[in-house]
Amino acid sequence: MILSKLADNNLSKDAVPVYFDHCVLYNEFNKSISFSNHFTSFGIISLLAGSGNFKINNVETLLDQNSFVIVNRGSKVSFSVNQTPQQKTKIVYLFFNHILSQLVAKDIFHNLNEQILTENSIDDYSLIEHIHFNNASLKENLHTLLSLGDSCASFQALKADMLIRKMLEDIITENYAAFRMADNLNVIKQSTKVSLYKRIAIAKSWMETHFSLPLKLTDLADIAMVNSQHFLRLFKKAYNTTPHQYLTEIRLRQAKRLLTHPTKSVSEVCYEVGFESLSSFSILFKKQTGHSPKKFKMMHMLDV
Amino acid sequence: MEKNQWSKFKLRVNVQNEVSTAYKCWTSAEALESWFLRKAIFRDASGKERAANETVQEGDTYEWYWYGYPDSVVEKGTVLKANGSNMFCFTFSMGCPVTITVYVEEGETIIELVESDLPTDETTRLQHFVGDSKGWIFYLTNLKSVLEGGLDLRNKKLNLINVITS
């Protein structure tokens, strides 16, 4: 792993970052910056503080510290960050070694014993090249990676390599899942398939972050930029469940986690995860786990 | 240093213990966790997890987790050789072999570690030759301390970072 400084390009208007495989570029900026359109490698762009406008293959994306993007090898990226006096902007670019990513992908697909990806498409991350929201483990991993960059810790480079490989495995697994889901859409034209899949994937990612809000189908369809009935059909085809069922699943998963918290009451958990009625929360919870929320909490307390 | 001298390094530490005791420190999950790792998992050729106190065998695979780091920092590798008495070899950083040999010299038991086949490009030299040898120096020192009844010197606090002890 190499930790390098992302150039401060204000000295030269046409400057673009220089990428090399398997590297982490990082910098903190206390002034406005911009990088013109340039080709990137396969990796992750994330902000640990501040916000900025990114353009990936001419699609605009506003990134902040609660979001990140995955970029495909060969995509065109430009970005600008308007600095506020209150906060620095901290940008992390992580790029994966091309040969390593191919080896890991082949290894994962070999273990899954399925042949959805061909040799040609194994390098194609266009389906997941979009904004992703609030991934706590990614954020933790990036912080660990940066701390290893100038650390005197034992096996520092090896540990950074392990972490990068783990992150790479997660992305490849997600890409593999995306290929399977996109295949379910039964769209022949590749560009349409990619575009539709990305739209519903962004809405799904949004649900995973904003599950506690009173989300409606029309809100999600707006995020996906399709009409609500079309969104519903696409979502069902891709994920084999409805947006409502998926939202309930996320809320129940979160509720299970929060119920293990010793000081949180059942009703607090119910409203915190986005249910509006305690009785419907209890019914759904019991249906899924076989126990009422109260009993589930008590059982956990006894286990502890 | 000549270019080929960057492809391997050798470290030796003397311990006041039997050869068999020093050898066993490397060959079970439980033993490795006593001086080296937070958690070690070994699996046999069929993928079945070995018991913590079970002796590992040639061909086993491993997952190693570290004090001071979350489970996302995991090293995976393979046991290349375990002769049951004085030689243990496994893949490690960048898949390079690490060979442990235990023998007696001047009445003391010597644990010798050789990490070899390291690529000799400048980046690998800076990161893995230097980084790995620094790491092993600490852990071999800790092995000596633990084996001879002294303190376990490892940092076990997740929030304490940038120290040579984890």
Interface residues (C-beta under 8 A of the other chain):
Chain A: M1 I2 S137 E140 N141 T144 S147 S151 C152 A153 S154 F155 Q156 A157 L158 K159 D161 M162 L163 K166 M167
Chain B: W66 G68 Y69 P70 S72 V73 V74 E75 F92 S93 M94 T123 Q127 H128 G131 D132 K134 G135 F138 Y139 I161 N162 V163 I164 T165 S166
